[in-house]
Amino acid sequence: MAKKKIVKTNAIRLVEQQKIAYVEHQYEWSEEHLSANDVAQQLGEQENIYKTLVAVGNKTGPLVAVIPGNRALDLKKMAKASGNKKVEMLHLRDLEATTGYIRGGCSPVGMKKLFPTYFDQSAESLPTMIVSAGRRGLQMEVAPQDLAKITRGYFVDIIE
């Protein structure tokens, strides 16, 4: 029997092009279980799971926030860090058109455009962090410094 070929996502292609070391983690998903906490439970990795959120600043437009899976984004801190007066979450219906990704499969790497990206400062000291690899059911474990380099991201205090 022929082995089924795993289709690489944009995120994984970009990480490989930059010769960044990563580890893939696959997991079972369903529409009811797309949260970072659900992923963390399946992978047994509570501490290192980070979720990718997309917000919109009144001056900058789309912004990417990468925060611990069990925490919430502080929109006021995000506004301050990004030089906006006000930041609100991007409406879910606009996510795919803006980023090229769908809910539950949004990676900070490989979006349609390179948006300003902010990692919560808690990631900066970790040896690795786990983020979406651009598809539901697939995560990638990468050094935070490498992710920041490929996304031109900043480490800032952006969680509640």
Disulfide bonds with the S-S distance in Angstrom:
none
